[in-house]
Amino acid sequence: MSSNESVILKSPKDWDTWNKQFRAKGERKDILGLIDGLENFRTRPKTPDPVNYHSQPHNTRNSTQASILISDDPIAELSNEGRSAYQLAYTIYKDRRDQYDKQRALLDKLQTWMTNSVASSYAKACFHHNKTIKEWYNALKEQVGSNEYDIKRDIKDAYRRSVKPLSKVPKDVEFWITNWEQTMAKGLERDLSFATNIDDWFEDFLTAVNLIIPSWTEAYRLTKSSQVEEGTLSYRTLANDFRKAVKASRPDAKSRVAKGSFGPTFAGQGTADESSDSSINSVVEKRVKTRQNKTGKQSSQSTQDAERGSQSTQNTGRGKRRHSRITSLVTGSGPKCRACNQGHELQACYYIFPNKAPDWFTPKTSVQQRVEEKLKNDHGLTEEIKRLQKSMFKGKDVGREAKHEND
């Protein structure tokens, strides 16, 4: 067995895979008709014998010499007519022999592959040296091969397993997607309904992944509904789109917020009013240490607390807003953005106000599509965004005027 070949047919469950490869090889070599009994095997042609063709006549006196010449070079003794007939016969023989040798070489290569690709126990039982490749194949099929009913049943079972709803992203998500694609290909090959009906496999796939990427599932169902109705969506397109969605939902190390922060799921981080949110943990730690070190520092601490209280009053409730935001981030009970459905206020949405987005932020295609869809259909949302934009613009103008007066 060559190093780049491996045993494929080890048990009956491997028959379908092995049989596909075998028949594909036979088709490429143009000898599949021989295996299926649709064509006859070529037989080795016989070499034409010059004795069977007309020779020149000889007189009696030279009969001894003629017999010697015939035994040495029988073709030389042929008449012109006999020589022409012999040359034609030899040309035909040569052509048939070339065709026979070519077919024999192709059959030999395929039989060698058969021997190398099946378990040795099957080879010993089914491959006899004095049998044709057709007899080899039929014997192997009788012993190992599955019938079409069993093959279809196995494919259907594999499909049901492939669309079982996921509770979390698989460790090897690429393997999961590829397995679904391969099962779909097998179903299409045998014209099974789950693979030919686009409504079925589309909904089955989205149901399977809905729990792990619900926002993408909802958006994808809406954006692809017309293609599903028209029957133009390919299952491979769906698989590739899901690959992209999974990749987008797993930002690389550069896009992740440093350990100790609340992570990139809170799209409001990094805005002007929330610049200190990314260091919430450090603030809490400092307060704990302050309480633990009260001895000898009460008066100083009281003074500092008074100053903080005065500053909080001057900031017109900013501390309350920050405390409320911290509570909502920790408990998960905070506001939900009307545009992207994530846990932050509308004015802190990076999809609506991209100028607020920090360097680590990477927009997700599925969320962006959802936002655009809402902007088209929700008139109240667009009016609210316009109002926020105006208030932000006025805030900037007031800030510039105050700075000018101080200067």
N, C-alpha and C positions, 0 to 999 in steps of 0.2 A: 504494500500500500504506500502510495506516495505521501510525502509529508503534508501536502496541502489538501488532502482528501480525508474525510472522516466518515465513520459509520453513521448513517442517517436512519436506516430502518432497523430498529432494535426491538420493536414490539408492534402489535397491530395498530396502536394509536399513532404510530409514525407513518402509516401507509400512505395517507393522503399527501403528506409533504414529499415523501420519496417518489410517489407515482407522478406528481407534477413535474419534478425535476427529470425523471426518466423520460416521460413523454415529450418534454421540451427538448431534450437532447436528441431524441429520435426524430422529432420534427425538423430540427436544424440540419441533421444529417440526411434528411429525405429518405429515411428507412422505416418510418412509422407504419406505412402501409404493409410492410412485410410482417411486422409484429402483430398487426390487427388482422392479418389474413386477407387483406385486400389486394395484395400483389404476390407474385411468386418469386422465390429466391432464384438467383442466377445459378446455373450449373457450369462446371468447368468445361470449356469447349475442347474438342479433340483436334489435334494437329492434322491437317490434310496430308494424305499419303500420295506421293507422286505416282506410285504404281497404279493408282486408280484412274490415271489420266492417259490419253492416247500417246503412244511412243512412236518413234520413227520406224518404218519397216527395215529389216536387215536381210541380206542374202545368206545362203547356207554356208558359203566359204568363209564368211567372217563371223559366224555365229559364236565361236569361242571368244573372239576378241570383244564382241558385243556384250556377251554375258559379263565379262570383266568390267566393261565400262558402266553397265547398268548397276552393278554392285558398288562401284566406286562413287558414281554421281548419277543417280537415277533421273534427276531433273534435266541433265544434259541430253538424255535420250528421248526427251519428250518432243513431240512434233510441235510445230508453231501453234497449232490449234490447242494441243494439250497443255503447252506451257502457259498460254494465255488463260486457260481455264484454271490451271493450278494457281497462278498468281492472284487471280480474283478470289479463289477460295482461301488463300493464305491471308489476304488483306482482311477478309471478313472474319477469319479466325482471330487475327491479331486484335481487331476492334473488340470482339466479344471477350477476349481474354483480358484486355485492359479494363473493361467494364466489370468483369467478374472480380478481378483483383481489387479494384476500387471499392466495390461493395463489401468484399470480404474484409478489407482493412477497416471500413467504417463499423461493420458489425463487431469486429474484434475489439475496437476501442470501447464500444458501448458495453460489450460483455465484460470487459475488464473493469469498467466503472461499476457495473452491477455487482461484481465480485467484491470490490473494495467498499461499497457503500451499504451493504447489508451485513447483519450479524453472521458470524461464521456458522452458527447452527442452521440458519436458513440457507446459506450457500451450499452446505454439505447436503442438505435434504432436497434442494430444488435444482441445483446447477450440475448437470451431468455432462461430461466432456463430449459425448456422442449425440447430444441433443442440440436443436437449433435455439436461437435466441427467443423465438416465439414460444417454444416449449418451456424454456426457462421462465419467461414472464408469466405464462399461464399457471405454471406450478407454484410460483411464488404468490401470485394473486389468490390462488385457491387456499393456500396455507395461511397467509397473513392478511390479505386484503380485506378491508371493511366494505360493506355494501353501502350504496348511496343513502339509504335511509339512516343508517347509523352515523354517517358523516354529517348529514344535515342536522341531525339531532344534537351532535356534539358542538356544531357551530352555533346553534341556537342557545345552547346552555352557556357557551363561552360569551355570547353577546349579553345574556342576562347578567352574568357576573361582571362584565365590563361596564355596565351602566348602573350598577348598584350605587345608591346615593352615598357620597363621601361625607364623613363627619369632620374631616380635617384634610389638609393638603398632604398627599402621599409623600413619603420620603423620597421616592424616585418618581417624580411626576412625569418625566419624559417616558419612562417605561409604561406608565398607566395610559398615557395618550397613544403611544405607539401600539400598545396591545388593542386598544379600541379601534384604531385605524386598520390593523391587520384583520380583526374580526369583521369589520365592515367590508373589506376587500373580499374575504371568503364568502360572505353573504351575497355580495353582488355577483360573484362568479357562479353561484348556484341559484341566482334569482330568488333569494329568500325575501319575504315581505318586509322584514324589519330593516333591510338594507335598501330596498327599492322605494319604499314609502318615505319621502323626505319629512313629512309631518311627524312620523313615528320617531326616527332617529334623532331629529332635531330636538324634540321635546324630551326624549329620554336622556340625551346628553346634558341639556341644561338642567334637568331635574337632578342628575347625578352630581353636578358641581355647584348647585345653588347654595348649599350651606357654607361652602368655603369662600365663594366670591359672589355674594348675592347682588351687589350693585352692578357688577359686570353682566351677570345673567339677565337682570331686568333690562339693562340698556341694550344688550345684544339681541334680545328677543324683539325689542321694538325696532331697532335699526335694520334687522334682517328679515322682518316679517314679509316684506314684498317679495324678496327673493325666494322665501319658502313657498309663498303662494304661487309664484311663477315656476317653481321647480328648478331654479337655476343655481341654487346654493350647493356647493360640493362639500362632502363630508371632510375632505382634506382641508378646505378653506376654514371650516369650523375648527378643526384640530389646530391648525396653525394660528388662528386668532386666539384660541385659548392659551396656546404656548406664550404668546406675547402678553396676554393678560396676567398670567402667572409670573412672568418675568418682571412686569411692571409693578406687581404687588410685593415683590421682594427686592427692595432697593439695595444697592451695593454698600459696602462699608462706608464709602465717602458720603452717602446720602443719609446715613443713620445719625440720629442725635446721640451725643455722648452719654455714657452710662451715668445715671443719676437724674436725668431729665425725664419728662413724661412721654418722649417719643414723638415721631413725626405724624401720628394719627391726629394730633390736635393742630389743625391747619392754621390756627390763630397765633401760634408762637412766633415771636420775632417782630411783632408790630410795635409801633411807637409807644402805646400805652401799656405794653406787656413785656418790655425789654428785660425786666428782672424775673419773669416767670421761669426762664430756663435755669435759674439758680435757686429755685424754691427750697431744695433740700439743704443747701448751705445756709440759707436764712434760718430755717427751722433749727438746724444744729447750733447756730450761734445763740438763738434764744434759749435753747435748753442749757447750754453752757453758762449763759448769763444767770439763769435761775439757780444753777448748782453752785455758783460762786458768789452768793449773796453776802457772805460774811465780810465785813469791812468795806462793802461797796453799796450799802443800801441807799445812802444819801446821794451818792453819785448816780446810782441807777435811777432813783426817783427823779433827779434832775433831767437825766436823759429821757426818761419816759414822758416827763412834762413837755420837753422840747419836741418829742415825737408827736405828742398829742396836739401841740400848737401847730406843728407843720401839717398834721393830718387835717386839721380844721381849715387851714389856708388852702389846702389842695382840693377843697370842696368835694369831699366824699370819695376821692380816688382810692383811699385805703379800703373803704367798704367794697368798692368794685373789685379791687384786687383780691380781697379776702373771699368774696363771692366766687370769683373765677377759680381761685385755688381750691375751694370746696367742691366746685363742680368738676374740676379736673380729677380730683381724688375719688369722688363718689360716682362719677359718670352720669350725674343727674343734671348736667348743665344744658344750655340752649343748643338747639340744632339749627345749622345753617340752612336757610330756605333754598339756597342755590345748589349746594353739593351734598346736603344731608349729613355732614360731619359735625363733630362736637365743638362748635365755636359760633360766635356771632357773625352775622352777615358782613359787617364792616371789617371783619378780620379774615375774610375768605381770600386766599391767594389766587383763586381762579377768577374772581371778580376784580380784585385789585392786585394784579401781578407785581406792581411796583413795591408792594409790601413784602414780597416773598424773599426769604433769606437764601443764601447761596446753596444750602443743602437741599432745598426743596426741588423735587422732581414731579411735575404734573403727571397724572395718570390719564391715559387716553379715555378709559371708560367713564371716569368722573367728569372729564372735560366735555364728553359727549352729552352726559346727563345735564350738565349746567347749560350747555347751548340749547338743549331741548326745552328746558324750563324757561329760558329767556325768550324763546319763540312763543310759548304758549301761556305764560303767566304774566299778564299785563301789570298786575299789582307788584310783582317782583321787580320788573324793570323800572317802575315809578319809584320804588323804595331805593333802588340803586342810584337813580338820578339824584334823589334827595340827599343820600349819603355823600355823593360826589360833590354836591354843592356845599354841604356843611364842611367837608374836608377842605375845600378850596377857600371858604371863608376863614376857617381856622388858620390856614397858612397866611392869609392876608393880615389877620389880627396879629399874628406872631411877628410878621415883618414890621408892622407899624410900631409895636412895643419895642422891638429892638432898635428901630430908628430913633424913637424918643429917648431911650437910654443912652444912645450914642451922642 
